[in-house]
Amino acid sequence: MHHTTLAQMAITALIVALLPLSMAWISKDTSRYRKLVWIAVFLTFDLIVFGAFTRLTDSGLGCPDWPGCYGLANPFLAHEEIRAAEALQPTGPVTMVKAWIEMIHRYLAMAIGILIVAMLAVAWYRWRKSRQAAYSPGYPTFLFFFVCLQGAFGAWTVTLKLQPVIVTMHLLLGMGLLALLTWFGGRQDQLLRPASAMVARTRLATVRRLALLSGLVLLVQLFLGGWVSTNYATLACTEFPLCGGKIVPEMDFEHGFHLWRELGKTAAGHYLPFSALTAIHWVHRNFALVVVLVLGWTAARAWTMAPLRPVARAIVAVLALQALSGIATIYLSYPLLLAVLHNAGAAALVLLLTMLNYRAKFLDDAPAAQ
């Protein structure tokens, strides 16, 4: 790619990042650094939702190269190449609309990367001057390398032509980035507002174990949900609770859960059988029951503790909406809005469970510090 194009993309990404950076700078918050972290959390949540929209509108190859679009900085400059590709395949992966969706997704991701670089720079600068715990550079340094890894998977998503395991890992890393930033935001809140609530240590230990278990269960479900989406298996079952008129339909687990293969193909290069898609859908659907039970029980135990009750209440509400939106996508033949909301619900559960884990840890540590 030409150096001019890279420079144009860098300038565009910086312009996109200037608004959230300015919001943090002019904030009346007692800590602008804390404000910057929470703005990054908000934008990462938005990026995950927009990434779902990109995937669900088949826009992942709207620009079939990376990081630009036909070697250029944006679809406006690549207008001729995109129109030529669209003329050859009017219903193909490249259209002007899909190209813009894909490039907006990339620029939003780049802007978040710039915010994390800003966190890293501020942390190192302030740490060298004051050695304040709030500016310890270890965590933002880890975030920087993590977002670089996420960017690499974003590139491979395009260059490997939407290979399901790569796209699913890209989704999981996006959720991981949201969790890491949320944890970091909780840490900044803690440093500004030391704990004062005393809670029963025995009950708190139980909640901490359940919250950790819930996180692991949700991680499995995120993989299964991503695997459904990236393999386009959402409508493999068009009724609920049955699938194909049966409780246990005909399923091909071997091909369905073979990780390294092309989109829509088996490892041998043959077309993926429908029974493989059924297996992918059926496992995600049924594991959702485990998620509801484990997260529901965790929220119920956390509800009994006043400092954790607001998060527990939010988890219950999102969990209920998530179950309803999942069932609705089946009965309403996979409408785009519902599918995007279902992905947003998954991201919200990641954010809330991270908050619950951090707050439980924070409360557990607080009495010993007093």
N, C-alpha and C positions, 0 to 999 in steps of 0.2 A: 504494500500500500504506500502511496506517495506521502512524503513527509508533510506536504501542505494539507492533505486530508486529515492526517493525525492531529495536526495543529488546530484545524477547524473543529474537529470533534472535541478536543480538549477544551477549547474556548467555549463551545456550546454547553458542554457538561458543567463548566465552571459557572456560566450564566444561570443554568438551571439550579445549581447549588447556592447561588448568591441569595435567593429569597429565604430559604431556611436559615442560612448563616446570618443574614440580617435580622431575622426574627429572634435568634438567640442573642445577638449583639445588643439589640435595643430593648431586650426583655427587662422588666422590673423585678424579675426573680432575684432572690438573694445570691444565687449562683448561676451565672450565665453558662458555665460549663455543664451544670446539671440540666439546664434548659436545652442545651445542644444535644445531650444524650437522649432526652425524651422526644425531641423533634425527630431524631434519627429512628427511634422506635416507631413513631407514627408513620414516617415515610417508608420504613421497611414493611410495615403492615400493608400500606397502600401498594407497595411494589409486589408483594405476594398476591394480593387480590388482582392487580393488573396483569401479573404473570399468568394467573388462571384465565383471565379474559383472553390473553394472547394465545394460550394453548387451546382454549375452547373454541376460538374463532379460526383455528388452523392457521394462525399467523406466525408460527415459530420459524418458518422458512420464508417469510414475506420478503426478507433480504437474505439471499442464499449464501452470503459470505459473512465474514466477521473481521473486525468490529464495525466496518462501514457497510454501505449498501452499494453493491457493484463497484467497490473500491472508492466510493465517494462518501461524503460526510452525512448526507441525508437523502431521502427519496426525491426531494425537489430537484436536486442536482442530478440524480440518477433517473430522471423522468423517462428518457428515451429507452433505456435498457429495461425498465420495469414495464413500460407499455409494449415493448417487443415481446417480452416473456408472457405477458397477459394475452397478447394476440395469438400466440402459439397454443396456450392452454388457458382459455377463459375461466375455467373452474379449477385451475391448478393452484399451487401454493403461493405464487407470486402475483399480487395485484397491488395497485396503488394504495388501497385502504389497508391491506395486510402489511405492506411495507412500512407505512406510517405507524401502525400499531406496534410492530416489532421494534422500530427505531425509538419510539417513545419509551418503550419498556427498557431498552438499553441505556438511553440517556438518564432515565430515572435511577437505574442501577448505578451508573457512573456518578451521579450526584451524591448518592448515599456513600459511595466510596470516598468522595471528596470530604464529606462530613466526618467520616472516620479518620481520614488523614488529618483533618483539622483537630479532632480530639487528641490524636497522637501528638501532634505538634504542640498543642497547648499543655498537654500532660508533661511532656519532657521539659518544656520551658519552665513551667511553674514548679515542677519537682526539683529542678536544678537550683531554683531560686529559694524555695521555701521548705522543701521536703514534707509538705502537707500530705496526709494520707489520701485526701480526696483526689490528688493529682499523681498518685502512684502510677508509673507508666506501663507496668507489666500487663494489665488487662487490655488497655487500648492497643498495645503492641500486638497482643494475641489477636484482637479483633481485626487489625490490619491484615495479618497473614491469612486469617479466616476468610475475609472478604475477597482477597486475591484468589484463594482456592475456589470460592463461589464463582468468581469471574471466569476462571478457567473452565469450570463445568458449563457456564453459559456459552462459552466459545465452542466447546465440544458438542453441546446440544445442536448447534448449527452445522458444524463441520462433519459430524457423524450422522447427520440427517435424521434427527429426532429419535435416535436409538433409545428405546424405552428405559433401560437401566440408567442411562446418562441423564435423561430428562427427570426421572424420579429422584436421582441423587441431587440434581439441581434444585428440585422442590424441597427436599429434606434439608439441604444446606441453607436454603432461604429461611425455612422454619427455625433452623438452628441459629442463624444470625439474629432472628427476631428474639429468640430466647436469651441469647447472650447479651444483647443490648438491653433487654428488659431487666435482666439480673444486674447489669451495670447501673441502670437507672435506679433500681432498688437500693444498691449500695450507696449511690450519691444521696438519695433521700435519707438513708440511715445516718450518714455522716453529718447531715444538716440537722436532723431531728433525732437525737438519741432516744432510745426506748425508755418508757416509763411504766408500761403495763406489766403487771405480774400475772403469770398464768400457771396453772397446774402442770408441773413438769411431766407427769405420767401421761396425761392426756395429750400433751404437746408432742411427746415422743411418738405416740401412736399416729398422730396426724402427720408428722414428718415422714414416717415410714410409708403411710398410705399415699402421701403426696408424691414421694419418689416412685412408688409402684405405679401410680397414675401416669406419671411422666413416661415411664417405660412402656406402659400399655398404649398410651397415645402415640408414641413413636412408631410402634408396630402398625397401628391403624393408619398413621400418616403414610407409611410406606405402601400399605395395601391400597389406600385411596389414590395415591399417586400412580400406582401400578394399574389401577382401573382406568384412570384418566389418560395416561400415556399410551395405553393399549386400546383406547376407545372401546372399553367394555361396559360402559354405563348401561346400555340398553340390551345387554346379553340376557337379562331377565326383565321382562316387562310386566310383571305382576308381583304382588307382595301379600303374604309372606311366602307364597309358593314361587317356584321358578320353573317355567315350562310345564306347569300343571303338577309339579312334584315337589316334595319337601327336599329331596336329594336328587337333583337332575343328573343327567349324563355329563360327566366332567373329565377333562384331560389336564391333570395337574402337571404332568411331565413337561408338556409343551407350554402350558400357561405360565409356569413359574421358572422356566429356563431363562436365566437373567441375561446372558450375553447373546443377543440376536437382533436382527433388523426389525424395524416396525412392521407388523403384520406378517412376519415370516417366522418359521421355525429355525432352529439352529442349523438345520440342513438346507435351508433356503426355500422350503416349500411354504405355501400359504398356510397361515395359522388356522387350525380348525375352529369352528364355532364353539365346540365343547371346551376348548382352552379358554376362550373368552368367558364362557359360563363359569368355569372354575375360578377365574380371577374375580368376577363380580360376586359370586356366591360366598367366597371366603371373606371378602371385605364386608359384605352385608351381615354375615353372621358374627364376625368378630366385633361388629358395632355393639352387639348386645353385651359383650364383655366390657367394652369401653363404658357403656351406660351404667353398668352395675358397679364397676370399680370407681369411676369418677363420681358417680352418685353417692356411693358410700363414703368416699373421702370428703365430699362437700358436706354431707350430713354430719360427720364428726367435727369438721372444722366449724360448722354453723354454731356449735355449742360454745364456741370461744369468741367473745365479743371482738377482739382485734382482727380475727380472721373472717368474721361473718360477712362483711361486704363482698369479699372475693368469693366466698363459698356461694353466696346468693347469685352472683354473676355467673359462676360456673354452672349452676343448676339451670339458669335461664338459657344460656348458650347451648348447653347439652340438649335441652328439650327442643330448641329451635333447629339444632343440627340434625336431630333424629327426624323431625318433621320435614325439613328441606330434602334430606336424603330420600325419604319415601316419596315425596312429591315429585322429585325428578324422574322417578319410575312411572308414576301414574300420568304425569303431564308430558311424557315423551321427551324428557331432557331439555327443558327450556333454558336458554342461555343465562337469564337473570338468576334463576334458582341455582344453577350449577355454580355460578360465580359466588353467590351467597353461601353455598355449601363450603366452598374453599375458604371464604372469609371466616366462616364459623370455626373451621379447623384452626386457622391462624389465631382467632380469638381464644380458643382453648389453650393453645400453646402459650400465649401471653398470660392468661389468667393462672394457669398451672405453674408457670415460672414465678409469678408474683406470690402464689400460695407457698411454694417451696421456699422462696427467699424470706418471706415474712415469718414463716414458721421457724426457720433457722435463726432469724434475727431475734425473735422472742425467746427462743431457747438459750441464746447466748446472753441476752440482756440481763437477767437476774444475777448472773455470776459477775457481771461488770459493775453492779451497783454496790 
